[in-house]
Amino acid sequence: MRILSLFLAFFFLFQTVAVFADDKASDDMIYDQVRRKLANDPDVKGGTLEVEVKDGTVTIKGSVENDKLKSKAERITKKVKGVKGVVNQLVIKPRGA
C-alpha cells in the first residue's frame, strides 16, 4: 500500500511539473513565432518591437508609424498558433518625430 501511495504521489508531482514545462515551452515557441512574423512583415518591419509572452497572452511594445501598422501588428500576432490574447501597447510615432 505504501509503495502504491508513493508511486501515485510521484506520478502527480511529475505531471504537475510537466504541465508547467509545457506552458513555458509553448510561451517560448509563441515568442519565437511572433518575433519572426513581425520582423518579416514588409510593412510592420517589427524587428525592433518588444514582445513578451505569459501563459499565451502576448504583449507587444514599441513604436510604429501609424495606426494602420499598429493594427496590422496586432492581427499578425493574433494569427500565431497558441496565442490566447494580445495586449497592444504600441505607440504611434511618425517617421522623423
Summary of the structure (lengths in Angstrom):
residues: 97
radius of gyration: 19.2
end to end distance: 72.2
largest distance: 73.4
contacts: 260
relative contact order: 0.16
helix: 56%
strand: 22%
